[in-house]
Amino acid sequence: MLSGKRIILGVTGGIAAYKAVQLLRDFQKAGAEVRVIMTPDATRFVGSDTFAALSRNDVPIHIFPENHSGSSETWVKHIQWAEWADLMLIAPCTANTLAKIVHGFSDNMLTAAVLAARCPVYICPTMDGEMYHAPSTKRNLQLAEDMNFRIIPPESGYLASGLNDTGRLPDADTIFSHLFPNQSSLPLANKKVLITTGPTREFIDPVRFISNPSSGKMGIAMAKAAKALGADVILLHGPITEKIPHDVTALPFESADDLFALVQKHGPNCDVAIMAAAVADYKPQEKALSKIKKGDAEKTLFFTRTPDSLQWLGENKKAKQILIGFAMETDNLEEHAREKIGRKKLDWVVGNTLNAQDSGFQHDTNRVLLLSSKDEKFSFEGLKTEVAKKVLETIFQA
Ligand code: CTP
């Protein structure tokens, strides 16, 4: 399936370097031609001869090797190899190499090749949890995204330090799904997934609007989880400051009417819709064209209903389409969430409550109740990224 693809696998000095050996084999089995570049520290974990034998090629490490004969061949290798590659993958990528890359260092063959690359460069940040959560790593990952490096997020689990945290190298299937989303055997490969996230704004006059505190974090977490399962994602997002993943088609909306127009356009073609946006149910009957000036008298505003995008998708549901709604409640979570399954013709609803400190609007964490139209019931809690992953893995039995 990767026949003719030319891949540079960059391996850096983390314990997961041994997993890169299998990754190389998996790429080759799928038909790709792979060349490996190691950082000097990576050779402490796996011998460069292993990669050389398996890739049937040199494994450059230094730009100026010790026995460098002065030939031009060695020192232009980073340029030649970077031109040769269709894509570069750095797996594992340590915090150190990540920091070097985003600051333009080129002190070894791998960082120099990254600097010279014209092809997409994928990075698998892999490190201990504390290092992954460190402000400098977070900032460097943000910089990497801004520079169009493609980040394949690490997984949570048992780490080499003995701690249970985020920082593990994902398995080959997950990495493949990020690199070649349409060619994998993942459950959402070749599936179009429409996701809505963030708040709406209903303007009263040019300077005031009605909205809610939705940050868009849960929908973005859903987008990342859907990508990891191989999906093509269209992300419809309200006004949010959260970073939008580079590998989705992102379309902005402001009001519930804008959202409805986008859903009518893109909804009918999607295989799955995940509606996480916090949509205003009412809008001011009239929007004043000029700023409303204050007076001494009390003021009354009249509201009309907005279109319900999810309700519309339910009423126009295509065969085999899967509709996943959200329910944000303050009380009787299960009852209200279940009622939405029937009313909006949903397959699944993700209920969350505003009553717990670590869930709901703005938080990085959430506690959700996942209910199906077939009366299945699950609950998940943790980081929104983890919760989103569990929700989609449960629904699509990944
Ligand atoms: N939704 C939507 N368009 C709307 C309102 C809601 O697409 N105009 C979607 C939300 O994105 C969510 C689901 O419908 O997936 C439920 O939204 P919610 O506001 O909780 O429910 P409502 O149907 O509006 O009912 P109520 O506000 O009475 O709880």
Boltz pocket constraint, residues with backbone or C-beta under 6 A from the ligand:
constraints:
  - pocket:
      binder: B
      contacts: [[A, 196], [A, 256], [A, 275], [A, 276], [A, 277], [A, 278], [A, 279], [A, 280], [A, 281], [A, 306], [A, 307], [A, 308], [A, 309], [A, 310], [A, 311], [A, 324], [A, 325], [A, 326], [A, 327], [A, 328], [A, 340]]
      max_distance: 6.0
